[in-house]
């Protein structure tokens, strides 16, 4: 039987790398996409049997070329994302547009690239890695929250559109997760408040009623469950220890 082909964007580290590892273990053929070939190559050295493909998800031509190069896609995990902090009054249009481009437009472009093939074959899974910022507001990240709320809206609309065609579209919404993004948030808190890195990490962990950061492997487990579930469609699965309910 042909192995399922999964593409994971933002696959060079963190949640993307964990998802790739889990899908490999589940028997899928995996392609990692990302802007940095160096990071993709480093992850390929760790994971072994994966294909890597450079792709800037915010650039239409780059997405078109990347997906043309990798062939049919059975599972798309839209994981590429970016966050920057700023009060709204100091959020430049350039910052606003950049976060929308990477987090929201990238999800749209990659989904659009794989959708015709999935519909033609009568099967497919699109899993969008959103955030608890798709479900609630956080201060000083208005652009990121707006983009991730948009991802959830896109998820729900597309899920209805393709529900009768064998394709499901869902979102996972991690809380603060042990990734480079959280490491950068810790550095930012330390720089602005004078707290120690341990205090900064504890501050982020407090958002989770379990009092801890989520691990990338826990998000990957949720993605794998969605991939295996034909009746789960249009959902936002929060992976956050109860921060949102």
N, C-alpha and C positions, 0 to 999 in steps of 0.2 A: 504494500500500500504506500502511496506517495506520502512523504513526510510533509506535515503542515509547515508552511513558510511564514515566519513571523519577522516583522520589521520593528525595531525599537529605535525611536529617535532619541537624541540626547543619551546615547548608549555608552558614552565614554566613562561614566562614573555613576556613583550614587544609586538612585532608584533604577535608572535605566540599566545599569550593569547588573543589578540584582534581579531585575525582571528577565534579562537575557539569560542569566545563569539558571533561573527556575524553568524557563521555557525550554532550554536545552535539556535539562534533566527530565522534562516531561516528553521529550522525543521530537521537539520541533527543530526545524532548520532555521537558524537565526541570522539576520543581517542587522548589524549595528550601524546607525547613521548619526552623524554629528559634524560640527564645523571643523573640529580639530582632528586631523589625521593622526597626529602624535598621540592624542589621548585614546583614539580608537585602536591604534596599533598596540598601545600598552594594555588595553583591555582584551584585545585579541590574544595577546601573549598569555594572559591569565586564564581566559576561558577556553582557548584552543579552537574548537571547530565552529568558528563564526566567520561570516563574511563582513567586511567593513566597506562603507561607502560614504564619502564626503557629501554633506548636504547642509545647506543653510535653509532651514525651514521657512524663514521669513522672505525668501527670494523665490519667486514663481519659477523662473527658468532653472534654478538650481534644483528645486523639487521635481520639476518635470524630467530633467536629465537623470536625476538619481533614481527615480522609480522606474524609468525606462530601462535603466541599467540592471536592475535587480530582478525583473520579471514578475510573475504573478505573486500576489501577497494574500495570504489567508487570514493573517492576524496583523493588525497595525496597532502598536502602542505609541500613542502621541505623548511622549514624555519630555521632549525638549522644552525648557522653560528658563525664565530669568526673572529675578526680582531685584529692585533697588528701592531704598527708603528715601522719602522726602515728604515734608508737610505739603499739602495740596498747593498752598500759596507759593511754594518754591519748587513745584513740579513743572519743569519746562515742557513745552510741546514736544521737543525731541525725545525726552524721557518717556512721556506718555505714549507717543507713537511707537517707540522702540519696544516697550513692554507689550503693547497690543500686537505688534507685528510678530514677535517671537511666540508669545503665549497663546494668542487667539488666532491670528491669521495663519500662523504655522500649522496649527491644528486643522484649520479649514483646508489649506492647500494640500496637506498630506492626505487627509480624508478624501478629498476630491480626486486625488491621483489614483487611489486604490479602489474607489467605490464602483466604477463601471465593471471592473473585472470580477469583483465579489458578487455583484448583482447578476452578471452573466453566468457565473458558476453556481449561483443559488446558495452560496454560503460565505460567511465571513464574520470576523469579529473586529470591531474598532473599540479600543479602550483608551480613553483620554485621561491622562494623569492631571487632574485639576488640583485641588487643595481645599482645606477647610476654608480658605479665602474665597472659595466659590459658594460657600454656605453662610458666611457671616462676614462682618467687617472687622478690619484691623486698622488701628491708627497708623498713619504715616506710610501706608502702602496703597493709596487709593488707585493708582494705575494698575497695580498687580491685582487687586481685588476686582476691579472693573473687568480686566482681561479674563480672570478665572471665572467670574460670574458669566461672562460671555461664552466661555468654553462649555459651561453647564447648559446654557440655553441652546447652543449648537448641538450638544449631545442629545438633548431631549427632542429637538425638532427633527434631527436626522434619524433618530431611533423610530419615530412614528413614520417617517417617510419610507423607510426600508423594512419595516416590521414584517411585512408579508413576503419578503424576498429572500429569506434565509440569512439575513445579516442582522447582527445586534450591535448596538452602540451604547456604551456605558461610560461612566466616569468613576474613577477612584479619587477620593479626596483626603489625602494624608494631612495629619497635623504636623507639628514640628518634627522633622525626621533627621536622623543622623546623616547629613549630607554636606557637601561643600556649601550649599546655600545657608544652612544653619551655622556652619563654621564661620561664614562671612558675617552672619547676624551677630554671633558672639563677639567677633572682633569689633563690630560697629558699636555694640553696647559697651564694651570695655573702653573704647576710644572716647565715647561721648559721656560716660558716667563715672569712669574711674573704678568700676567694679572689677573684680578678678574674673578670669575666664570661667572659673568654677561657679561663681555667683551668677554670671551671665547665663550659663547653661541651666542653672537651677531656675532662673527666672522664666526661661522659655519652657522648661519642663513643667512648671506650675500650671500652664494652660491645660495640660492633660490631667484629668482627675486621677489617673494612675500615677502621676508624679514622675513621669519619665519621658524621654524622647522615643519616638517610634523608630524602629529599625527598618532599613530598606527592604530586608527580606520579608518583613510583615506586609509591606505594600505589594511586593512581588507575589506573595501567596494570594492576596485578594485578586490581583490581575489574573493569575492562573485559574482561580475559581470561576471568574467571569468567562474566561476563554472556554472553559469546559461546560458552561451552563447555557443551554439554548433558550431557556425561558426568561433569563434575566435581560431586560432591555429597557433602556431609557433611565437607568438608575444612577444615583450618586451614592456610592458606597464610601462612607466616612471611615477612615482608618486612623483613629485619633484617641482611643481609650475613653471615649465618652465626652470629649470636649464639645461636640455638637450632637444633638439627638433629634 
